[in-house]
Amino acid sequence: MNEDKAKIVQWIQDHEEELIAFLKKLVKTPSDNPAGDCLPIARVLEKQLSELGFENVSLLEVDEESVKENGMISMANVLAPTVFGEGTNVVLNAHGDVVPPGLGWSVDPYGGEIVDGKMYGRGVAVSKSDIAAYTYAVLALKQVSAQLSGRVDLAFTFDEETGGEIGPKRLIDQGYIKPDHAIVAGFTYSAVNAHNGCLHFEIKTTGKSAHAALPHTGTDAIEATTKILNVLYEYRKKLADIKSSIPGIDFPTLNVGLISGGINTNVVPDECTIRVDRRLIPEEDFVAAEAEFRGLVQQAVSNIPGIKIEIRKILHAKSFGPTPENTPLVQTLAVNWKSIVKEDGELPVHGVPLYTDARHFFAAGIPTIMFGVGPKVLEEANGHRADENIRLSDLQAATKIIACTLYDLLVEK
């Protein structure tokens, strides 16, 4: 570690209490999505960044129509550029919207309580801690600004839970950010270079209602849907035979997550609706996968007279990656990870089966990696579950690794 990096690391250690306080304020600000009323936390973050000395902090409110189309109440993106001169542009993107807390908490989900070296709270791991780490990494970088060229954009968004269309994708499409590299929210003990894509479908089956005493005079939509379900569950078994070559990603999956239908117990149901999640490995062609899915559903009820079906695609999240491990971004991150974490072996680089905002950067042709604050596996942090938490030691380590990585990417050669 050279003198500049040592100075960066020492600054982060000296400002640990401020870093923790910054994160705690974010955790104490509710930002559940749904319902998606996320303008308040965006304003809190804008104020925090301005008070920390960031210049030209922008609160980019999204128009009401776009917000409603994406199933939210209010939303804004927060952008804070730090310019060191001409050169490489790196964007750090993390999201501040969170899933609702749910039941089973042993602490206040909005308290930011610290117990045995861990901070607890909804969103502390996914991904408010990344917002804090990225912010303080850039602040640390300013301590050696004379040695740097290029710029770092903090791009904090609040619609990841609804797809990221009016968050990172909007920032890219409208030219607010033009990065050469992107680092997106992740965890501390591995770098994620790929993830699955996803298709969500709503299937509506329509028949004809009738009195339950005369069921033969109606057309049972739930019975027809049962045939569709049987076909889909058989299809799910076959998907397990399609293997991904990317470490960390196994095979495509299918899940029926919602079902509703019927009028009353004594009425033949005339409608039934299900929603299906179909995960795509990066090697799959989504057009072919969608066509196969639609064909299976239609074939399942093709011999039932009087039944109509409507298949509506309600989400297509593209796959991400893989970002090659020999890119400067991944290589630089790996060197600094080994220096800070000091674990045996190299930084693990792999894919994950979920989908994230990283896909928007990758789709725009930007070398992208997911890295941030958290344990080796999501379950350890209770992400999206009760008692979500992060180790404060991981918050420190991730901030140092990100700061040193930015230094190496921006230092004048």
C-alpha positions in Angstrom: 0.0 0.0 0.0 1.5 3.3 -1.1 1.5 6.5 1.0 -1.7 7.9 -0.7 -3.7 4.7 0.0 -2.4 4.6 3.6 -3.7 8.2 4.0 -7.1 7.2 2.5 -7.4 4.2 4.8 -6.4 6.2 7.9 -9.0 8.9 7.0 -11.8 6.3 6.9 -10.7 4.8 10.2 -10.7 8.3 11.8 -14.2 9.0 10.5 -15.8 5.7 11.5 -18.3 7.3 13.9 -19.5 9.8 11.3 -19.9 7.0 8.7 -22.0 5.0 11.1 -24.1 8.0 12.0 -24.7 8.7 8.3 -25.9 5.2 7.7 -28.1 5.2 10.8 -29.9 8.3 9.6 -30.7 6.5 6.3 -32.0 3.4 8.1 -34.2 5.6 10.4 -35.8 7.2 7.3 -38.6 4.8 6.0 -38.4 4.1 2.3 -40.6 1.0 1.8 -41.3 0.1 -1.8 -44.2 -0.8 -2.0 -45.8 1.6 -1.3 -43.0 3.6 -2.9 -43.1 7.0 -1.4 -39.4 7.6 -1.8 -39.1 11.4 -2.3 -38.6 12.0 1.5 -35.5 9.8 1.8 -34.1 11.3 -1.4 -34.4 14.7 0.1 -32.8 13.5 3.3 -29.9 12.1 1.4 -29.5 15.3 -0.7 -29.2 17.3 2.5 -26.7 14.9 4.0 -24.5 15.0 0.9 -24.6 18.8 0.8 -23.7 19.0 4.5 -20.7 16.8 3.9 -19.3 19.2 1.3 -20.4 17.6 -2.0 -20.9 20.4 -4.6 -23.6 20.4 -7.3 -25.8 17.7 -5.6 -28.9 17.2 -7.8 -32.3 16.1 -6.6 -33.8 14.8 -9.9 -37.5 14.4 -9.3 -39.3 12.0 -11.7 -42.5 13.1 -13.3 -45.7 11.9 -11.6 -46.9 9.9 -14.6 -43.7 7.9 -14.9 -43.7 7.3 -11.1 -47.3 5.9 -11.2 -46.5 3.8 -14.2 -43.8 2.1 -12.2 -46.2 1.5 -9.2 -44.8 4.1 -6.9 -46.1 7.3 -5.1 -43.0 9.6 -5.4 -39.4 9.2 -6.5 -36.3 11.2 -7.2 -32.7 10.3 -8.1 -29.8 11.9 -6.2 -26.7 12.6 -8.2 -23.4 14.0 -6.7 -20.4 14.3 -9.0 -16.9 14.8 -7.8 -14.5 16.0 -10.6 -10.8 15.6 -10.3 -10.1 16.6 -13.9 -10.2 15.0 -17.3 -10.1 11.2 -17.4 -11.8 8.1 -16.3 -15.4 8.3 -15.1 -16.6 5.9 -12.5 -20.2 5.7 -11.2 -21.2 4.3 -7.8 -24.8 3.2 -7.8 -26.8 2.0 -4.8 -30.5 2.0 -4.1 -32.3 3.4 -1.0 -35.8 1.9 -1.5 -36.4 -1.2 0.6 -38.9 -4.0 0.9 -41.4 -3.5 3.8 -40.2 -4.9 7.2 -42.7 -7.7 7.7 -43.0 -9.5 10.9 -40.6 -11.2 13.3 -38.2 -8.4 14.2 -36.5 -8.4 17.6 -35.5 -4.7 17.2 -37.1 -1.6 15.7 -36.7 -2.1 11.9 -36.2 1.7 11.5 -34.0 2.1 14.6 -30.5 1.5 13.2 -29.7 -0.2 16.5 -26.2 -1.5 17.1 -25.8 -4.8 18.9 -22.6 -6.8 19.2 -20.9 -4.9 16.4 -23.8 -5.2 14.0 -26.3 -2.5 12.9 -29.9 -3.7 12.4 -32.6 -2.3 10.3 -34.6 -2.7 7.2 -32.4 -1.8 4.2 -29.2 -1.7 6.2 -27.7 -4.4 4.0 -29.8 -4.0 0.8 -28.5 -1.4 0.2 -28.3 1.7 2.4 -24.9 0.6 3.8 -23.6 0.7 0.2 -24.8 4.4 -0.1 -22.8 5.1 3.1 -19.7 3.2 2.0 -19.7 4.8 -1.5 -20.2 8.3 0.0 -17.3 8.0 2.5 -15.1 6.3 -0.1 -15.3 9.5 -2.2 -14.8 11.7 0.8 -11.6 9.8 1.6 -10.5 10.1 -2.0 -10.6 13.9 -1.7 -7.7 13.6 0.8 -5.3 12.8 -2.2 -7.2 14.7 -4.9 -4.0 16.3 -6.3 -2.9 12.9 -7.5 -6.1 12.1 -9.4 -7.8 12.8 -12.7 -11.3 11.9 -13.9 -14.5 11.9 -11.9 -16.7 9.8 -9.6 -20.5 10.1 -9.8 -22.5 9.0 -6.8 -25.8 7.9 -8.3 -28.3 7.0 -5.6 -31.7 5.7 -6.8 -34.9 4.6 -5.2 -36.8 2.2 -7.5 -34.7 -1.0 -7.5 -37.6 -3.0 -5.9 -39.8 -2.0 -8.9 -37.2 -2.6 -11.6 -34.9 0.4 -11.8 -36.5 1.9 -15.0 -36.9 5.4 -13.6 -33.7 5.2 -11.5 -30.4 4.0 -13.0 -31.9 3.3 -16.5 -33.3 6.8 -16.7 -30.0 8.4 -15.6 -28.1 6.5 -18.3 -30.7 7.0 -21.0 -31.0 10.7 -20.4 -27.3 11.3 -20.2 -27.0 12.3 -16.6 -24.2 9.8 -16.1 -21.7 8.5 -18.8 -19.5 6.1 -16.9 -16.5 4.2 -18.1 -16.9 1.8 -15.2 -19.8 1.1 -12.8 -19.8 -0.3 -9.3 -23.2 -1.3 -8.0 -24.4 -2.4 -4.6 -23.1 -5.8 -3.5 -21.3 -7.5 -0.6 -17.8 -7.4 0.8 -16.5 -11.0 0.4 -17.1 -11.5 -3.3 -17.6 -9.5 -6.5 -20.6 -10.4 -8.6 -20.1 -10.2 -12.4 -23.3 -11.8 -13.6 -26.9 -12.4 -12.6 -30.1 -14.0 -13.9 -32.7 -12.3 -15.9 -36.4 -12.6 -15.2 -39.8 -12.7 -16.9 -43.0 -12.1 -15.0 -46.3 -13.2 -16.6 -49.9 -12.8 -15.6 -52.2 -15.5 -16.9 -55.9 -14.8 -16.8 -58.2 -17.8 -17.5 -61.8 -17.0 -18.3 -64.7 -19.4 -18.4 -68.4 -19.1 -17.6 -70.1 -18.9 -14.2 -73.0 -21.2 -13.1 -74.8 -22.3 -10.0 -72.7 -24.9 -8.0 -75.8 -27.2 -8.1 -75.5 -27.3 -11.9 -71.7 -27.1 -12.6 -72.1 -28.7 -16.0 -73.8 -25.6 -17.2 -70.7 -23.5 -16.6 -67.0 -23.5 -17.6 -64.7 -23.8 -14.6 -61.8 -21.3 -14.9 -60.1 -22.7 -11.8 -60.2 -26.3 -13.2 -58.6 -25.0 -16.4 -56.0 -23.1 -14.4 -55.2 -26.3 -12.6 -54.2 -27.9 -15.9 -52.0 -24.9 -16.7 -50.4 -25.3 -13.2 -49.7 -29.0 -13.8 -48.0 -28.2 -17.1 -45.9 -25.4 -15.6 -44.7 -27.5 -12.6 -43.6 -30.3 -15.0 -41.8 -27.7 -17.1 -40.1 -26.5 -13.9 -38.6 -29.9 -13.4 -37.1 -29.9 -17.0 -35.6 -26.5 -16.5 -33.2 -28.0 -13.9 -31.5 -29.8 -16.8 -30.4 -26.5 -18.4 -27.1 -25.6 -16.8 -25.2 -22.3 -16.7 -21.5 -22.2 -17.2 -21.2 -19.2 -14.8 -20.1 -20.0 -11.2 -22.8 -19.1 -8.8 -25.6 -19.5 -11.3 -27.1 -23.0 -11.6 -30.2 -23.4 -13.8 -33.4 -21.5 -14.8 -36.3 -21.5 -12.4 -40.0 -21.0 -12.4 -42.3 -20.0 -9.5 -46.1 -19.4 -9.3 -46.3 -16.7 -6.7 -49.9 -15.5 -6.8 -53.3 -17.0 -7.5 -56.8 -15.5 -7.3 -60.2 -16.4 -8.7 -63.8 -17.3 -8.1 -66.9 -15.5 -6.9 -68.2 -17.5 -4.0 -68.2 -21.1 -2.7 -71.5 -21.9 -4.5 -70.6 -20.5 -7.9 -68.6 -22.1 -10.7 -65.7 -19.7 -11.1 -65.6 -17.7 -14.3 -62.1 -16.2 -13.8 -58.8 -17.3 -12.3 -55.5 -15.4 -12.4 -52.0 -16.5 -11.6 -48.7 -14.7 -11.7 -45.5 -16.5 -12.7 -41.8 -15.7 -12.2 -39.5 -17.3 -14.8 -35.8 -16.8 -14.1 -33.4 -16.8 -17.1 -29.7 -17.8 -16.9 -27.5 -15.3 -18.8 -27.0 -17.9 -21.6 -30.7 -18.1 -22.5 -32.5 -16.2 -25.3 -35.4 -14.4 -23.6 -37.4 -14.3 -26.9 -37.2 -18.1 -27.2 -37.9 -18.6 -23.5 -41.0 -16.4 -23.7 -42.3 -18.2 -26.8 -41.8 -21.6 -25.2 -43.7 -20.5 -22.1 -46.6 -19.1 -24.0 -46.9 -22.2 -26.1 -47.0 -24.5 -23.1 -49.7 -22.4 -21.4 -51.9 -22.3 -24.5 -51.5 -26.0 -25.2 -52.5 -26.9 -21.7 -56.1 -25.6 -22.2 -56.4 -26.0 -26.0 -58.8 -28.9 -25.7 -61.2 -27.3 -23.1 -64.2 -25.8 -24.9 -65.3 -22.3 -23.7 -62.0 -21.4 -22.0 -60.2 -18.2 -23.0 -56.7 -17.3 -21.8 -54.8 -14.0 -21.7 -51.0 -14.1 -21.1 -49.6 -10.7 -20.2 -45.9 -10.0 -19.8 -45.6 -7.6 -16.9 -41.8 -7.6 -16.4 -38.7 -8.3 -18.4 -35.5 -7.9 -16.4 -32.5 -8.6 -18.6 -29.6 -10.8 -17.5 -26.3 -9.1 -16.4 -22.9 -10.3 -17.5 -20.7 -11.9 -17.2 -18.2 -9.1 -16.9 -14.8 -10.6 -17.8 -12.6 -11.1 -14.8 -9.6 -9.6 -16.6 -11.2 -6.2 -17.0 -9.3 -3.4 -15.2 -12.3 -2.8 -12.9 -12.3 -6.4 -11.6 -8.6 -6.7 -11.4 -8.1 -3.5 -9.5 -10.9 -4.4 -7.1 -9.3 -7.8 -6.5 -5.9 -6.3 -5.6 -7.4 -3.9 -3.1 -9.7 -6.5 -1.6 -6.7 -8.7 -0.9 -4.8 -5.8 0.6 -7.6 -4.8 3.0 -9.4 -8.0 3.8 -6.2 -10.1 4.1 -8.0 -13.4 3.6 -6.2 -16.4 2.1 -6.9 -16.8 -1.6 -8.2 -14.4 -4.2 -11.4 -12.3 -4.4 -14.2 -14.7 -5.4 -15.9 -13.5 -8.6 -19.2 -15.2 -9.5 -22.8 -14.8 -10.5 -26.0 -14.8 -8.5 -29.5 -16.1 -9.3 -31.4 -12.8 -8.4 -31.6 -9.7 -10.6 -30.5 -6.2 -9.8 -29.9 -2.7 -11.2 -26.5 -3.8 -12.4 -28.2 -5.0 -15.6 -29.0 -1.5 -16.7 -25.3 -0.5 -16.8 -24.2 -3.7 -18.5 -26.9 -3.3 -21.1 -25.5 0.1 -21.9 -22.1 -1.5 -22.6 -20.5 -0.3 -19.3 -18.0 -2.7 -17.5 -19.9 -3.4 -14.3 -19.3 -5.2 -11.0 -21.4 -5.6 -7.9 -19.5 -4.9 -4.7 -20.3 -3.3 -1.4 -21.1 -4.0 2.3 -22.2 -7.4 3.6 -21.3 -10.9 4.5 -20.4 -13.9 2.3 -24.0 -14.8 1.6 -27.3 -12.8 1.6 -28.9 -15.1 4.2 -26.3 -14.1 6.8 -27.4 -10.5 6.5 -31.1 -11.5 6.7 -31.6 -9.5 3.5 -35.4 -9.0 2.8 -36.1 -10.8 6.2 -36.6 -9.9 9.8 -33.5 -8.6 11.7 -31.6 -7.5 8.6 -28.1 -6.5 9.6 -24.5 -5.7 8.6 -21.3 -6.0 10.5 -19.7 -2.6 11.1 -16.3 -4.1 10.4 -17.6 -5.0 6.9 -18.8 -1.4 6.5 -15.3 -0.2 7.3 -13.6 -2.7 5.0 -15.9 -2.1 2.0 -15.4 1.6 2.3 -11.6 1.2 2.3 -11.6 -1.2 -0.6 -13.9 1.0 -2.8 -11.8 4.1 -2.0 -8.5 2.4 -2.9 -10.0 0.9 -6.0 -11.2 4.4 -7.1 -7.7 5.7 -6.4 -6.1 3.1 -8.7 -8.6 3.8 -11.5 -8.2 7.6 -11.3 -4.6 8.1 -10.3 -2.5 9.9 -12.9 -0.2 7.4 -14.6 
